Structure formats: C-alpha cells, structure tokens
Amino acid sequence: GAKGYNRSTVADVVRESGLSVGAIYTYFPSKEALFLQTCDHISGRGPAARVVD
C-alpha cells in the first residue's frame, strides 16, 4: 500500500518487492539511500546522467 515515505519502512519494501532484507541492504545502506536512488532512476538522473552534466 501507499503509506508515503515517512510511514514506510524497509520491511515494507521487502514485503512489496519480494526481495530479502539482505538483498535490499546489499545495494541500499538505508531507507533514504533507497529513496534517493529510486528518485534518480525514475527521473533519469542516475550516475550516468550525472557524468553527462
């Protein structure tokens, strides 16, 4: 469900994604890092886009 950032937890992401907690934390050290990377991905502003800027 859509609870918003503040009310969502990494456990919610794990449950919705079907990934394990370990898999999430392998790539994202925190909920904030997961959120920021997701925003970058959606906006097309990932690491490759930053190099072009």
PQR file with spaces between the fields and no chain letter, atoms N, CA, C, O and H, PARSE charges and radii, in Angstrom:
ATOM       1  N    GLY     1       0.813   -1.191    0.000 -0.4000 1.5000
ATOM       2  CA   GLY     1       0.000    0.000    0.000 -0.0000 2.0000
ATOM       3  C    GLY     1       0.851    1.246    0.000  0.5500 1.7000
ATOM       4  O    GLY     1       2.052    1.196    0.267 -0.5500 1.4000
ATOM       5  N    ALA     2       0.234    2.341   -0.295 -0.4000 1.5000
ATOM       6  CA   ALA     2       0.930    3.624   -0.367 -0.0000 2.0000
ATOM       7  C    ALA     2       0.789    4.366    0.957  0.5500 1.7000
ATOM       8  O    ALA     2      -0.240    4.986    1.226 -0.5500 1.4000
ATOM       9  H    ALA     2      -0.741    2.382   -0.512  0.4000 1.0000
ATOM      10  N    LYS     3       1.833    4.296    1.780 -0.4000 1.5000
ATOM      11  CA   LYS     3       1.827    4.960    3.085 -0.0000 2.0000
ATOM      12  C    LYS     3       2.601    6.264    3.060  0.5500 1.7000
ATOM      13  O    LYS     3       2.484    7.074    3.980 -0.5500 1.4000
ATOM      14  H    LYS     3       2.669    3.792    1.562  0.4000 1.0000
ATOM      15  N    GLY     4       3.384    6.474    2.026 -0.4000 1.5000
ATOM      16  CA   GLY     4       4.265    7.627    1.999 -0.0000 2.0000
ATOM      17  C    GLY     4       5.615    7.285    2.612  0.5500 1.7000
ATOM      18  O    GLY     4       5.766    6.277    3.302 -0.5500 1.4000
ATOM      19  H    GLY     4       3.479    5.816    1.279  0.4000 1.0000
ATOM      20  N    TYR     5       6.582    8.136    2.348 -0.4000 1.5000
ATOM      21  CA   TYR     5       7.960    7.884    2.777 -0.0000 2.0000
ATOM      22  C    TYR     5       8.093    7.758    4.295  0.5500 1.7000
ATOM      23  O    TYR     5       8.680    6.795    4.789 -0.5500 1.4000
ATOM      24  H    TYR     5       6.460    8.955    1.787  0.4000 1.0000
ATOM      25  N    ASN     6       7.554    8.718    5.028 -0.4000 1.5000
ATOM      26  CA   ASN     6       7.758    8.735    6.482 -0.0000 2.0000
ATOM      27  C    ASN     6       7.163    7.531    7.192  0.5500 1.7000
ATOM      28  O    ASN     6       7.723    7.070    8.187 -0.5500 1.4000
ATOM      29  H    ASN     6       7.077    9.499    4.627  0.4000 1.0000
ATOM      30  N    ARG     7       6.063    7.019    6.715 -0.4000 1.5000
ATOM      31  CA   ARG     7       5.413    5.885    7.383 -0.0000 2.0000
ATOM      32  C    ARG     7       5.856    4.535    6.829  0.5500 1.7000
ATOM      33  O    ARG     7       5.536    3.497    7.407 -0.5500 1.4000
ATOM      34  H    ARG     7       5.608    7.393    5.907  0.4000 1.0000
ATOM      35  N    SER     8       6.582    4.537    5.724 -0.4000 1.5000
ATOM      36  CA   SER     8       7.060    3.284    5.130 -0.0000 2.0000
ATOM      37  C    SER     8       8.371    2.861    5.782  0.5500 1.7000
ATOM      38  O    SER     8       9.152    3.694    6.243 -0.5500 1.4000
ATOM      39  H    SER     8       6.842    5.380    5.254  0.4000 1.0000
ATOM      40  N    THR     9       8.595    1.561    5.812 -0.4000 1.5000
ATOM      41  CA   THR     9       9.827    1.015    6.378 -0.0000 2.0000
ATOM      42  C    THR     9      10.511    0.139    5.334  0.5500 1.7000
ATOM      43  O    THR     9       9.917   -0.218    4.316 -0.5500 1.4000
ATOM      44  H    THR     9       7.961    0.884    5.439  0.4000 1.0000
ATOM      45  N    VAL    10      11.760   -0.197    5.601 -0.4000 1.5000
ATOM      46  CA   VAL    10      12.459   -1.128    4.712 -0.0000 2.0000
ATOM      47  C    VAL    10      11.726   -2.465    4.707  0.5500 1.7000
ATOM      48  O    VAL    10      11.674   -3.136    3.677 -0.5500 1.4000
ATOM      49  H    VAL    10      12.243    0.093    6.428  0.4000 1.0000
ATOM      50  N    ALA    11      11.165   -2.855    5.833 -0.4000 1.5000
ATOM      51  CA   ALA    11      10.383   -4.100    5.887 -0.0000 2.0000
ATOM      52  C    ALA    11       9.202   -4.044    4.919  0.5500 1.7000
ATOM      53  O    ALA    11       8.851   -5.060    4.319 -0.5500 1.4000
ATOM      54  H    ALA    11      11.206   -2.310    6.671  0.4000 1.0000
ATOM      55  N    ASP    12       8.588   -2.875    4.760 -0.4000 1.5000
ATOM      56  CA   ASP    12       7.502   -2.719    3.784 -0.0000 2.0000
ATOM      57  C    ASP    12       8.024   -2.933    2.365  0.5500 1.7000
ATOM      58  O    ASP    12       7.375   -3.586    1.549 -0.5500 1.4000
ATOM      59  H    ASP    12       8.874   -2.050    5.247  0.4000 1.0000
ATOM      60  N    VAL    13       9.189   -2.382    2.083 -0.4000 1.5000
ATOM      61  CA   VAL    13       9.794   -2.539    0.754 -0.0000 2.0000
ATOM      62  C    VAL    13      10.100   -4.008    0.495  0.5500 1.7000
ATOM      63  O    VAL    13       9.836   -4.522   -0.592 -0.5500 1.4000
ATOM      64  H    VAL    13       9.717   -1.851    2.746  0.4000 1.0000
ATOM      65  N    VAL    14      10.656   -4.678    1.495 -0.4000 1.5000
ATOM      66  CA   VAL    14      10.964   -6.108    1.379 -0.0000 2.0000
ATOM      67  C    VAL    14       9.693   -6.888    1.067  0.5500 1.7000
ATOM      68  O    VAL    14       9.675   -7.724    0.164 -0.5500 1.4000
ATOM      69  H    VAL    14      10.870   -4.260    2.378  0.4000 1.0000
ATOM      70  N    ARG    15       8.651   -6.616    1.802 -0.4000 1.5000
ATOM      71  CA   ARG    15       7.379   -7.327    1.620 -0.0000 2.0000
ATOM      72  C    ARG    15       6.802   -7.077    0.222  0.5500 1.7000
ATOM      73  O    ARG    15       6.344   -8.013   -0.434 -0.5500 1.4000
ATOM      74  H    ARG    15       8.665   -5.936    2.536  0.4000 1.0000
ATOM      75  N    GLU    16       6.821   -5.844   -0.230 -0.4000 1.5000
ATOM      76  CA   GLU    16       6.245   -5.498   -1.536 -0.0000 2.0000
ATOM      77  C    GLU    16       7.106   -5.985   -2.700  0.5500 1.7000
ATOM      78  O    GLU    16       6.578   -6.353   -3.750 -0.5500 1.4000
ATOM      79  H    GLU    16       7.193   -5.083    0.302  0.4000 1.0000
ATOM      80  N    SER    17       8.425   -5.989   -2.519 -0.4000 1.5000
ATOM      81  CA   SER    17       9.329   -6.330   -3.621 -0.0000 2.0000
ATOM      82  C    SER    17       9.586   -7.823   -3.754  0.5500 1.7000
ATOM      83  O    SER    17       9.914   -8.311   -4.835 -0.5500 1.4000
ATOM      84  H    SER    17       8.853   -5.690   -1.667  0.4000 1.0000
ATOM      85  N    GLY    18       9.433   -8.548   -2.644 -0.4000 1.5000
ATOM      86  CA   GLY    18       9.756   -9.968   -2.671 -0.0000 2.0000
ATOM      87  C    GLY    18      11.244  -10.241   -2.508  0.5500 1.7000
ATOM      88  O    GLY    18      11.668  -11.396   -2.550 -0.5500 1.4000
ATOM      89  H    GLY    18       9.166   -8.152   -1.765  0.4000 1.0000
ATOM      90  N    LEU    19      12.036   -9.198   -2.324 -0.4000 1.5000
ATOM      91  CA   LEU    19      13.464   -9.359   -2.081 -0.0000 2.0000
ATOM      92  C    LEU    19      13.693   -9.623   -0.600  0.5500 1.7000
ATOM      93  O    LEU    19      12.809   -9.403    0.228 -0.5500 1.4000
ATOM      94  H    LEU    19      11.691   -8.260   -2.290  0.4000 1.0000
ATOM      95  N    SER    20      14.881  -10.094   -0.282 -0.4000 1.5000
ATOM      96  CA   SER    20      15.217  -10.315    1.124 -0.0000 2.0000
ATOM      97  C    SER    20      15.759   -9.020    1.729  0.5500 1.7000
ATOM      98  O    SER    20      16.169   -8.108    1.010 -0.5500 1.4000
ATOM      99  H    SER    20      15.599  -10.273   -0.955  0.4000 1.0000
ATOM     100  N    VAL    21      15.753   -8.957    3.044 -0.4000 1.5000
ATOM     101  CA   VAL    21      16.326   -7.805    3.741 -0.0000 2.0000
ATOM     102  C    VAL    21      17.795   -7.651    3.348  0.5500 1.7000
ATOM     103  O    VAL    21      18.265   -6.544    3.088 -0.5500 1.4000
ATOM     104  H    VAL    21      15.421   -9.698    3.628  0.4000 1.0000
ATOM     105  N    GLY    22      18.509   -8.770    3.307 -0.4000 1.5000
ATOM     106  CA   GLY    22      19.921   -8.731    2.929 -0.0000 2.0000
ATOM     107  C    GLY    22      20.147   -8.181    1.539  0.5500 1.7000
ATOM     108  O    GLY    22      21.088   -7.420    1.313 -0.5500 1.4000
ATOM     109  H    GLY    22      18.127   -9.670    3.518  0.4000 1.0000
ATOM     110  N    ALA    23      19.287   -8.562    0.604 -0.4000 1.5000
ATOM     111  CA   ALA    23      19.421   -8.065   -0.772 -0.0000 2.0000
ATOM     112  C    ALA    23      19.217   -6.557   -0.821  0.5500 1.7000
ATOM     113  O    ALA    23      19.959   -5.847   -1.500 -0.5500 1.4000
ATOM     114  H    ALA    23      18.522   -9.180    0.788  0.4000 1.0000
ATOM     115  N    ILE    24      18.217   -6.072   -0.106 -0.4000 1.5000
ATOM     116  CA   ILE    24      17.973   -4.621   -0.081 -0.0000 2.0000
ATOM     117  C    ILE    24      19.189   -3.897    0.486  0.5500 1.7000
ATOM     118  O    ILE    24      19.673   -2.934   -0.109 -0.5500 1.4000
ATOM     119  H    ILE    24      17.614   -6.648    0.446  0.4000 1.0000
ATOM     120  N    TYR    25      19.687   -4.359    1.642 -0.4000 1.5000
ATOM     121  CA   TYR    25      20.803   -3.673    2.292 -0.0000 2.0000
ATOM     122  C    TYR    25      22.134   -3.876    1.571  0.5500 1.7000
ATOM     123  O    TYR    25      23.080   -3.129    1.820 -0.5500 1.4000
ATOM     124  H    TYR    25      19.294   -5.142    2.125  0.4000 1.0000
ATOM     125  N    THR    26      22.230   -4.864    0.686 -0.4000 1.5000
ATOM     126  CA   THR    26      23.438   -5.008   -0.132 -0.0000 2.0000
ATOM     127  C    THR    26      23.591   -3.813   -1.064  0.5500 1.7000
ATOM     128  O    THR    26      24.700   -3.334   -1.295 -0.5500 1.4000
ATOM     129  H    THR    26      21.461   -5.471    0.483  0.4000 1.0000
ATOM     130  N    TYR    27      22.487   -3.345   -1.588 -0.4000 1.5000
ATOM     131  CA   TYR    27      22.511   -2.255   -2.560 -0.0000 2.0000
ATOM     132  C    TYR    27      22.187   -0.896   -1.958  0.5500 1.7000
ATOM     133  O    TYR    27      22.618    0.128   -2.488 -0.5500 1.4000
ATOM     134  H    TYR    27      21.585   -3.735   -1.400  0.4000 1.0000
ATOM     135  N    PHE    28      21.445   -0.868   -0.876 -0.4000 1.5000
ATOM     136  CA   PHE    28      20.993    0.389   -0.281 -0.0000 2.0000
ATOM     137  C    PHE    28      21.248    0.352    1.224  0.5500 1.7000
ATOM     138  O    PHE    28      20.582   -0.401    1.934 -0.5500 1.4000
ATOM     139  H    PHE    28      21.095   -1.700   -0.446  0.4000 1.0000
ATOM     140  N    PRO    29      22.191    1.143    1.726 -0.5600 1.5000
ATOM     141  CA   PRO    29      22.530    1.086    3.148  0.2800 2.0000
ATOM     142  C    PRO    29      21.456    1.652    4.082  0.5500 1.7000
ATOM     143  O    PRO    29      21.520    1.461    5.296 -0.5500 1.4000
ATOM     144  N    SER    30      20.468    2.349    3.507 -0.4000 1.5000
ATOM     145  CA   SER    30      19.425    2.943    4.347 -0.0000 2.0000
ATOM     146  C    SER    30      18.162    3.173    3.524  0.5500 1.7000
ATOM     147  O    SER    30      18.182    3.093    2.296 -0.5500 1.4000
ATOM     148  H    SER    30      20.416    2.503    2.520  0.4000 1.0000
ATOM     149  N    LYS    31      17.083    3.456    4.208 -0.4000 1.5000
ATOM     150  CA   LYS    31      15.827    3.783    3.529 -0.0000 2.0000
ATOM     151  C    LYS    31      16.009    5.050    2.691  0.5500 1.7000
ATOM     152  O    LYS    31      15.487    5.148    1.580 -0.5500 1.4000
ATOM     153  H    LYS    31      17.066    3.521    5.206  0.4000 1.0000
ATOM     154  N    GLU    32      16.748    6.010    3.227 -0.4000 1.5000
ATOM     155  CA   GLU    32      16.992    7.253    2.491 -0.0000 2.0000
ATOM     156  C    GLU    32      17.762    6.979    1.200  0.5500 1.7000
ATOM     157  O    GLU    32      17.423    7.530    0.152 -0.5500 1.4000
ATOM     158  H    GLU    32      17.172    5.931    4.130  0.4000 1.0000
ATOM     159  N    ALA    33      18.790    6.138    1.264 -0.4000 1.5000
ATOM     160  CA   ALA    33      19.564    5.808    0.064 -0.0000 2.0000
ATOM     161  C    ALA    33      18.687    5.116   -0.973  0.5500 1.7000
ATOM     162  O    ALA    33      18.794    5.399   -2.166 -0.5500 1.4000
ATOM     163  H    ALA    33      19.065    5.691    2.115  0.4000 1.0000
ATOM     164  N    LEU    34      17.833    4.223   -0.531 -0.4000 1.5000
ATOM     165  CA   LEU    34      16.897    3.544   -1.433 -0.0000 2.0000
ATOM     166  C    LEU    34      15.984    4.563   -2.099  0.5500 1.7000
ATOM     167  O    LEU    34      15.774    4.509   -3.311 -0.5500 1.4000
ATOM     168  H    LEU    34      17.746    3.993    0.438  0.4000 1.0000
ATOM     169  N    PHE    35      15.445    5.483   -1.324 -0.4000 1.5000
ATOM     170  CA   PHE    35      14.556    6.519   -1.845 -0.0000 2.0000
ATOM     171  C    PHE    35      15.272    7.397   -2.868  0.5500 1.7000
ATOM     172  O    PHE    35      14.741    7.650   -3.950 -0.5500 1.4000
ATOM     173  H    PHE    35      15.616    5.527   -0.340  0.4000 1.0000
ATOM     174  N    LEU    36      16.478    7.865   -2.529 -0.4000 1.5000
ATOM     175  CA   LEU    36      17.206    8.752   -3.433 -0.0000 2.0000
ATOM     176  C    LEU    36      17.581    8.053   -4.735  0.5500 1.7000
ATOM     177  O    LEU    36      17.470    8.643   -5.809 -0.5500 1.4000
ATOM     178  H    LEU    36      16.909    7.660   -1.650  0.4000 1.0000
ATOM     179  N    GLN    37      18.021    6.807   -4.649 -0.4000 1.5000
ATOM     180  CA   GLN    37      18.355    6.058   -5.861 -0.0000 2.0000
ATOM     181  C    GLN    37      17.119    5.817   -6.718  0.5500 1.7000
ATOM     182  O    GLN    37      17.193    5.863   -7.946 -0.5500 1.4000
ATOM     183  H    GLN    37      18.112    6.327   -3.776  0.4000 1.0000
ATOM     184  N    THR    38      15.991    5.563   -6.076 -0.4000 1.5000
ATOM     185  CA   THR    38      14.743    5.366   -6.812 -0.0000 2.0000
ATOM     186  C    THR    38      14.353    6.649   -7.528  0.5500 1.7000
ATOM     187  O    THR    38      13.948    6.612   -8.689 -0.5500 1.4000
ATOM     188  H    THR    38      15.931    5.526   -5.079  0.4000 1.0000
ATOM     189  N    CYS    39      14.470    7.777   -6.852 -0.4000 1.5000
ATOM     190  CA   CYS    39      14.170    9.070   -7.488 -0.0000 2.0000
ATOM     191  C    CYS    39      15.095    9.319   -8.672  0.5500 1.7000
ATOM     192  O    CYS    39      14.647    9.752   -9.734 -0.5500 1.4000
ATOM     193  H    CYS    39      14.800    7.808   -5.908  0.4000 1.0000
ATOM     194  N    ASP    40      16.392    9.044   -8.492 -0.4000 1.5000
ATOM     195  CA   ASP    40      17.346    9.201   -9.593 -0.0000 2.0000
ATOM     196  C    ASP    40      16.961    8.324  -10.773  0.5500 1.7000
ATOM     197  O    ASP    40      16.997    8.768  -11.921 -0.5500 1.4000
ATOM     198  H    ASP    40      16.756    8.692   -7.629  0.4000 1.0000
ATOM     199  N    HIS    41      16.596    7.091  -10.496 -0.4000 1.5000
ATOM     200  CA   HIS    41      16.229    6.150  -11.558 -0.0000 2.0000
ATOM     201  C    HIS    41      14.985    6.633  -12.306  0.5500 1.7000
ATOM     202  O    HIS    41      14.963    6.641  -13.537 -0.5500 1.4000
ATOM     203  H    HIS    41      16.566    6.730   -9.564  0.4000 1.0000
ATOM     204  N    ILE    42      13.969    7.029  -11.575 -0.4000 1.5000
ATOM     205  CA   ILE    42      12.714    7.463  -12.194 -0.0000 2.0000
ATOM     206  C    ILE    42      12.922    8.727  -13.022  0.5500 1.7000
ATOM     207  O    ILE    42      12.328    8.873  -14.090 -0.5500 1.4000
ATOM     208  H    ILE    42      13.988    7.022  -10.575  0.4000 1.0000
ATOM     209  N    SER    43      13.757    9.634  -12.538 -0.4000 1.5000
ATOM     210  CA   SER    43      13.963   10.906  -13.236 -0.0000 2.0000
ATOM     211  C    SER    43      15.022   10.825  -14.332  0.5500 1.7000
ATOM     212  O    SER    43      15.248   11.794  -15.056 -0.5500 1.4000
ATOM     213  H    SER    43      14.239    9.515  -11.671  0.4000 1.0000
ATOM     214  N    GLY    44      15.675    9.653  -14.454 -0.4000 1.5000
ATOM     215  CA   GLY    44      16.743    9.526  -15.445 -0.0000 2.0000
ATOM     216  C    GLY    44      18.014   10.224  -15.013  0.5500 1.7000
ATOM     217  O    GLY    44      18.883   10.511  -15.836 -0.5500 1.4000
ATOM     218  H    GLY    44      15.492    8.866  -13.866  0.4000 1.0000
ATOM     219  N    ARG    45      18.125   10.499  -13.724 -0.4000 1.5000
ATOM     220  CA   ARG    45      19.280   11.221  -13.198 -0.0000 2.0000
ATOM     221  C    ARG    45      20.217   10.297  -12.436  0.5500 1.7000
ATOM     222  O    ARG    45      20.796   10.696  -11.425 -0.5500 1.4000
ATOM     223  H    ARG    45      17.419   10.266  -13.055  0.4000 1.0000
ATOM     224  N    GLY    46      20.369    9.083  -12.905 -0.4000 1.5000
ATOM     225  CA   GLY    46      21.266    8.135  -12.263 -0.0000 2.0000
ATOM     226  C    GLY    46      22.714    8.546  -12.442  0.5500 1.7000
ATOM     227  O    GLY    46      22.986    9.613  -12.992 -0.5500 1.4000
ATOM     228  H    GLY    46      19.899    8.759  -13.727  0.4000 1.0000
ATOM     229  N    PRO    47      23.646    7.726  -11.992 -0.5600 1.5000
ATOM     230  CA   PRO    47      25.075    8.058  -12.065  0.2800 2.0000
ATOM     231  C    PRO    47      25.548    8.421  -13.466  0.5500 1.7000
ATOM     232  O    PRO    47      26.352    9.339  -13.622 -0.5500 1.4000
ATOM     233  N    ALA    48      25.071    7.726  -14.479 -0.4000 1.5000
ATOM     234  CA   ALA    48      25.493    8.039  -15.851 -0.0000 2.0000
ATOM     235  C    ALA    48      25.021    9.427  -16.258  0.5500 1.7000
ATOM     236  O    ALA    48      25.751   10.150  -16.936 -0.5500 1.4000
ATOM     237  H    ALA    48      24.417    6.979  -14.353  0.4000 1.0000
ATOM     238  N    ALA    49      23.825    9.808  -15.863 -0.4000 1.5000
ATOM     239  CA   ALA    49      23.303   11.135  -16.202 -0.0000 2.0000
ATOM     240  C    ALA    49      24.121   12.223  -15.521  0.5500 1.7000
ATOM     241  O    ALA    49      24.308   13.296  -16.095 -0.5500 1.4000
ATOM     242  H    ALA    49      23.232    9.220  -15.312  0.4000 1.0000
ATOM     243  N    ARG    50      24.611   11.973  -14.312 -0.4000 1.5000
ATOM     244  CA   ARG    50      25.405   12.973  -13.603 -0.0000 2.0000
ATOM     245  C    ARG    50      26.732   13.225  -14.306  0.5500 1.7000
ATOM     246  O    ARG    50      27.232   14.350  -14.297 -0.5500 1.4000
ATOM     247  H    ARG    50      24.459   11.102  -13.846  0.4000 1.0000
ATOM     248  N    VAL    51      27.309   12.192  -14.916 -0.4000 1.5000
ATOM     249  CA   VAL    51      28.576   12.347  -15.627 -0.0000 2.0000
ATOM     250  C    VAL    51      28.388   13.270  -16.821  0.5500 1.7000
ATOM     251  O    VAL    51      29.271   14.068  -17.133 -0.5500 1.4000
ATOM     252  H    VAL    51      26.903   11.278  -14.923  0.4000 1.0000
ATOM     253  N    VAL    52      27.256   13.168  -17.486 -0.4000 1.5000
ATOM     254  CA   VAL    52      26.977   13.988  -18.664 -0.0000 2.0000
ATOM     255  C    VAL    52      26.791   15.445  -18.278  0.5500 1.7000
ATOM     256  O    VAL    52      27.157   16.335  -19.046 -0.5500 1.4000
ATOM     257  H    VAL    52      26.539   12.519  -17.232  0.4000 1.0000
ATOM     258  N    ASP    53      26.230   15.709  -17.100 -0.4000 1.5000
ATOM     259  CA   ASP    53      26.010   17.095  -16.653 -0.0000 2.0000
ATOM     260  C    ASP    53      27.304   17.793  -16.583  0.5500 1.7000
ATOM     261  O    ASP    53      27.352   18.971  -16.229 -0.5500 1.4000
ATOM     262  H    ASP    53      25.933   14.986  -16.476  0.4000 1.0000
